[in-house]
Amino acid sequence: MEVMDDIESLSDEELLTLSLSRPSAFEALIGRYQSQFLSRAQGVVRSRDGAEDIVQETFIRIYRFAPRFNGENGSFRSWSLTILMNVARTHYRKAARDRGEVALLDPEHYESLADPNDVTARGDAVYAKEVLEKALPKVSEDVASILSLAYLEDLPYKEIAEKLGISVPAVKTRVHRAKAELRKVIGAFE
């Protein structure tokens, strides 16, 4: 009984560190946070079963990433709640995609959407592509390449990354820089 009392008196951070050498110590962390995590997860996914899955996955990730935890950057509680909410959001988005659900818009939001039958909106898209095609020969080859892939071919960043053999964040950076260069060129047209 004395060992259990000692474990209960440890801080969350100490328990996490101890659980790396004594996995049974992790049970004390689970006991401290399970009901709070379950309540928060259920608030996101609105399902007891889904929330239980989220909490289980969260504790698995906490244990798996325990060696990376650095108490200097925040408490165990804030770190673990961040993991919980990331797992919950991922589950929520996946469930929404699987059900084919879409967000409902208030009537005033519909008014701000372009009418798909509106010739003007389609004309704007055509005009934008024409401007882009005119400007591409006036920019560097790298800029023209990334803008063509992103805006003329309408490829998602992931596909562009695979095609160019770079990471998605690198694609985002290149597109951002390319748009800045494009703005300068287009500004010279006007």
C-alpha positions as CSV (number, residue, x, y, z in Angstrom):
1,M,0.0,0.0,0.0
2,E,2.9,2.3,0.7
3,V,4.1,2.3,-3.0
4,M,0.6,3.2,-4.1
5,D,0.5,6.1,-1.7
6,D,3.9,7.3,-2.9
7,I,2.7,7.2,-6.5
8,E,-0.5,9.2,-5.7
9,S,1.6,11.9,-4.1
10,L,3.7,12.5,-7.2
11,S,3.0,15.3,-9.6
12,D,1.7,14.5,-13.1
13,E,5.1,15.3,-14.6
14,E,6.8,13.0,-12.1
15,L,4.3,10.2,-12.8
16,L,4.9,10.5,-16.5
17,T,8.7,10.3,-16.0
18,L,8.3,7.3,-13.6
19,S,5.9,5.5,-16.1
20,L,8.8,5.3,-18.6
21,S,10.6,2.9,-16.3
22,R,7.5,1.5,-14.4
23,P,4.5,1.4,-16.8
24,S,2.2,0.6,-14.0
25,A,2.7,4.2,-12.8
26,F,0.9,5.4,-15.9
27,E,-2.4,3.9,-14.4
28,A,-2.3,6.7,-11.8
29,L,-2.3,9.3,-14.6
30,I,-5.2,7.6,-16.3
31,G,-7.1,7.6,-13.0
32,R,-6.5,11.3,-12.6
33,Y,-7.6,12.4,-16.1
34,Q,-9.9,9.8,-17.6
35,S,-13.2,11.3,-16.5
36,Q,-12.1,14.9,-17.4
37,F,-10.9,13.7,-20.8
38,L,-14.1,11.7,-21.4
39,S,-16.2,14.7,-20.7
40,R,-14.2,17.0,-23.0
41,A,-14.1,14.4,-25.8
42,Q,-17.9,13.8,-25.5
43,G,-18.4,17.6,-25.8
44,V,-16.7,17.4,-29.2
45,V,-18.0,14.2,-30.8
46,R,-21.4,14.0,-28.9
47,S,-21.1,10.3,-28.6
48,R,-20.1,8.2,-25.5
49,D,-18.5,5.5,-27.7
50,G,-16.6,7.9,-29.8
51,A,-15.4,9.8,-26.7
52,E,-14.1,6.6,-25.2
53,D,-12.2,5.8,-28.4
54,I,-10.7,9.3,-28.3
55,V,-9.7,9.0,-24.7
56,Q,-8.1,5.6,-25.3
57,E,-6.1,6.9,-28.3
58,T,-5.1,10.0,-26.3
59,F,-3.6,7.9,-23.5
60,I,-1.8,5.8,-26.0
61,R,-0.3,8.9,-27.6
62,I,0.6,10.4,-24.3
63,Y,2.5,7.2,-23.3
64,R,4.1,6.9,-26.7
65,F,5.3,10.5,-26.7
66,A,6.2,10.7,-23.0
67,P,9.9,10.7,-23.7
68,R,9.4,13.9,-25.8
69,F,7.5,15.7,-23.0
70,N,9.4,18.8,-21.8
71,G,8.0,20.3,-18.7
72,E,9.8,23.6,-19.4
73,N,7.3,24.3,-22.3
74,G,4.2,23.8,-20.2
75,S,2.5,21.5,-17.7
76,F,1.5,17.9,-18.3
77,R,-2.1,18.9,-18.1
78,S,-1.9,21.5,-20.9
79,W,0.2,19.1,-23.0
80,S,-2.1,16.2,-22.5
81,L,-5.2,18.3,-23.2
82,T,-3.7,19.5,-26.4
83,I,-3.2,15.9,-27.5
84,L,-6.8,15.1,-26.5
85,M,-8.3,18.0,-28.4
86,N,-6.1,17.2,-31.5
87,V,-7.3,13.5,-31.4
88,A,-10.9,14.7,-30.8
89,R,-10.8,17.1,-33.8
90,T,-9.4,14.4,-36.1
91,H,-12.1,11.9,-35.1
92,Y,-14.8,14.6,-35.5
93,R,-13.6,15.5,-39.0
94,K,-13.2,11.9,-40.1
95,A,-16.7,11.0,-38.8
96,A,-18.2,14.1,-40.6
97,R,-16.5,13.1,-43.8
98,D,-17.6,9.5,-43.5
99,R,-21.2,10.6,-43.0
100,G,-20.9,13.0,-45.8
101,E,-22.0,15.8,-43.6
102,V,-21.5,19.4,-44.5
103,A,-21.8,22.5,-42.3
104,L,-25.2,24.2,-42.4
105,L,-25.1,27.8,-43.3
106,D,-27.4,30.5,-42.1
107,P,-29.5,32.2,-44.8
108,E,-27.3,35.3,-44.8
109,H,-24.3,33.1,-45.6
110,Y,-26.0,31.8,-48.8
111,E,-26.3,35.4,-50.0
112,S,-22.6,35.8,-49.9
113,L,-21.9,32.7,-52.0
114,A,-21.4,33.0,-55.8
115,D,-24.3,31.7,-57.9
116,P,-23.0,28.7,-59.9
117,N,-25.2,29.8,-62.8
118,D,-23.9,33.4,-62.6
119,V,-22.1,34.2,-65.9
120,T,-20.2,37.0,-64.2
121,A,-18.7,34.7,-61.6
122,R,-17.6,32.3,-64.3
123,G,-16.3,35.2,-66.3
124,D,-14.2,36.3,-63.3
125,A,-12.6,32.9,-63.1
126,V,-11.8,32.9,-66.8
127,Y,-10.5,36.4,-66.5
128,A,-8.2,35.5,-63.6
129,K,-6.8,32.5,-65.5
130,E,-6.2,34.8,-68.5
131,V,-4.3,37.3,-66.4
132,L,-2.3,34.5,-64.8
133,E,-1.4,33.0,-68.2
134,K,-0.3,36.5,-69.4
135,A,1.8,37.1,-66.4
136,L,3.5,33.6,-66.2
137,P,6.1,34.3,-69.0
138,K,7.2,37.5,-67.2
139,V,8.1,35.7,-63.9
140,S,10.9,33.2,-63.2
141,E,10.6,29.6,-64.3
142,D,10.2,28.4,-60.7
143,V,7.4,30.8,-60.0
144,A,5.6,30.0,-63.2
145,S,5.9,26.3,-62.5
146,I,4.4,26.4,-59.0
147,L,1.6,28.8,-60.0
148,S,0.7,26.7,-63.0
149,L,0.4,23.6,-60.9
150,A,-1.5,25.3,-58.1
151,Y,-3.9,27.5,-60.2
152,L,-4.0,26.4,-63.8
153,E,-4.0,22.7,-63.1
154,D,-5.7,23.1,-59.7
155,L,-3.6,20.4,-58.1
156,P,-3.8,20.1,-54.3
157,Y,-0.6,21.0,-52.4
158,K,0.0,17.3,-51.6
159,E,0.1,16.3,-55.3
160,I,2.3,19.3,-56.1
161,A,4.7,18.2,-53.3
162,E,4.8,14.6,-54.7
163,K,5.3,15.9,-58.2
164,L,8.2,18.2,-57.2
165,G,9.7,15.9,-54.6
166,I,9.3,18.4,-51.8
167,S,7.3,18.7,-48.6
168,V,3.8,20.2,-48.4
169,P,5.0,23.1,-46.2
170,A,7.7,23.8,-48.8
171,V,5.0,24.0,-51.5
172,K,3.0,26.4,-49.4
173,T,6.0,28.6,-48.9
174,R,6.8,28.6,-52.6
175,V,3.2,29.4,-53.6
176,H,3.1,32.3,-51.1
177,R,6.4,33.7,-52.5
178,A,5.2,33.1,-56.1
179,K,2.0,35.0,-55.5
180,A,4.0,37.9,-54.1
181,E,6.2,38.0,-57.2
182,L,3.1,37.6,-59.4
183,R,1.5,40.6,-57.7
184,K,4.5,42.8,-58.7
185,V,4.2,41.6,-62.3
186,I,0.5,42.2,-62.5
187,G,0.9,45.6,-60.8
188,A,3.2,46.5,-63.7
189,F,0.4,45.6,-66.2
190,E,-2.0,48.1,-64.6
